[in-house]
Amino acid sequence: MAQEPANQIKPLPPGFHRTMIVVTTLFISLMASIDLTIVTVALPYMAGNLNATTDEVTWVVTMFAVGQAIVIGITGHLSRMLGRKVLILTAVIGFVASSVACGLAQDLDMIVAFRFVQGLFSGPLIPLSQAMLIDAVEEKERTRILAFWVVGVMGGPALGPMLGGYLAQDLDWRWNFWVNVPVGAVATILILSFVRRTPHIPMRTDWLGLGFLVAMLSTMQIALNQGDKLDWFGSHTIVHLFLISFVAALVVIGRGAYLGQRHIIDIRLFADINFTLCCLVVTAMGSTFLALMILAPQLFVDGLGWQASTAGVVIGCYGAGGVTGSFVAGRLQSFLSFRQSYVLACAIMGSGWLWFSRLDGNIGMWEAVPPGVLIVFGMMLVFPILAARAFANLPPDKRDEGAGLFNLTKTLGFSFGTTAVGTLYYNGQLANWSRHVGEISPANPALQQYLNDLGNVSYNTKMVYVADLLQTQSQLQSIFEIAQYMAFCTSNSNFGIFGILKSLDL
């Protein structure tokens, strides 16, 4: 297939080739996004097999996120150096090879190292899949076509725990990595057959800028992922990590503004206010999705005692709501402005979160489905629109760079959102526990009745049951309090960034 200059890539007419480009990008984005969460359910199995503690094994997740964030940021630079097709093919092959290595690892250090490499190779997959779709269609069709890409990007994290749980439970935790081999083989065939080439451009690498970018992203991701375990700013390690990240960020921004295209990432793309605000809004709304992906498993598995497979089915239903929302978004823009779509989406998400906050400890499986479906459906009403509008003013030769920055800001925002929800959950659980324990009195008739109902067991055993009950109730209350906060944030159409959108053509 002939190479096409990056600034002259023409949209494809409707037909087989364009359809297969859509299939290829969906496949690639789904493969990359699933691996972000597929191992979360398998971590206890891995810890037992590798003789690691629960805290130590979380580095398997942390280092993947670090590697992915680093390469997402420099996707544009790598694409210019190697050409888009060569880069994405290299990324898929490296991703599969590192996945095999992860599955063969014999100790924690090996698997953490290979997961970092796997994250590095997964970095270009999502940005390049987005850029390929944008190039393949006319501007008026982008929202509708990008709905498929959004299904992969946002559906992957929802499917990951469900797929990972089944593989770890029914086969072996190593299949969480080996499953990428057949998937990667199909992706390689699709790339070779349908992805259009862009030429590589000889250019120098800004190694100093790359060093500061790596320092900024790696220290930030590690601090965000390990903060809860190390007591945040009560830990000198976390303070030093954030300080390094902050200083490195100042250098990256300053050098980027001064050097422009010669910098490792083109910071000047953020001068396009349309691009910048789309990045911010998609980050804020995407954090809502990540909050749901954190709270739902905590509620279903830890709070209600469901099996992981049952919780996975419910979360999979949430993903079905998202698929529906993403396809509705393509038709919604024909008769609603973006601001109107945004208000509608916020109202739907707020309703879903309010419903979620009204659940209790006695719900059945199908009672838990509707609120989550509403939340994800509402978010997907505007996600594809944002993914398309962000590139409205960017020239074609900047789309790979723009896709990298778009997904980098989204990734960092997701990390901040995940950390915030996790911290709120942990602190809320402690506060609720302290409050409930303070209310327990041996003279309380209700407590005495509960202890009598436990039957003929020792007093110490009965108090263990009481402690377990308090722990569960503290968890549930913390989850529902966060859901109420999310309902307030999302249902208020003037909350956050919407006030800025009123003055812009979005």
Helices and strands as residue ranges (DSSP letters): G 6-8, H 16-34, H 43-49, H 54-57, H 59-73, H 75-82, H 84-104, H 108-122, H 125-136, G 139-141, H 142-170, H 175-178, H 180-194, H 207-226, G 232-234, H 236-259, G 260-262, G 267-271, H 273-297, I 298-303, H 308-332, H 338-357, G 366-368, H 369-380, H 383-389, G 396-398, H 399-439, H 445-453, H 459-491, H 498-501
